[in-house]
Amino acid sequence: LPGFSLANAWQPARGVSGDYLAAFKLDDTRAALCVADVAGKGFPAALLMSNLQAALRSFASESISPSELCEKLNQLMCGNTPLRKFITCFYSELNIATRKLTFTNAGHNPPMLVRRDGECVRLEEGGRVIGAFCDSTFTQQEIQLYEGDKLLLFTDGVTEARNADGEEFGEQRLQECLRSHGGRNAAELRTLILNEVTEFCDSNFDDDATLMILIAN
């Protein structure tokens, strides 16, 4: 992605994971960035996520908007999702030339966009979770990225990692990680954040933990 640095990390709680992340080109100027999470973990969650992953890669193209894609995913997954199971999903389209990000958030932890001045914008626009409500519709939003902006996509296994006292790592600590490591590229920042979370929970992850970092250079 010319003009950007991108890195990700994945820490399963068990041998397999119900988390999903992807970054792939749609055409010469646009790329898709996605992170998703099945309620639950282990093999059943991984099987359900494999269905979503296959459908998402089939639907995703330069001609479908993020909100339309989430509606198609929801309609398909409603017939394939067991009772009391659902999927949260954040799907976005990055225009590399204009540095504009168009996104839909289907019930997922709102990604954090930390500006150069330290302001943190949460990317919440979208709708309900995937696979639970067949009549769901989704909205989308476009946001401009500027040099020095840091975008973090993550699953709740990161923020809900607990220390020996039962305290969660939390979103405030995650924001401070993004603010305090200025000048780092995406790979360096990814490693620093994952190391801080791992140290906090003493490597005992109760849930799958996934993160993706995009930095505008």
Salt bridges, closest charged atoms under 4 A:
ASP27 OD2 - ARG30 NH2 2.73
GLU93 OE2 - ARG30 NH1 3.51
ASP135 OD1 - ARG128 NH2 3.14
GLU142 OE2 - LYS100 NZ 3.76
ASP149 OD2 - ARG115 NH1 2.48
GLU167 OE2 - ARG173 NH2 2.86
GLU168 OE2 - ARG162 NH2 3.08
GLU171 OE1 - ARG122 NH1 2.73
GLU176 OE2 - ARG179 NH1 3.21
GLU196 OE2 - HIS181 NE2 3.21
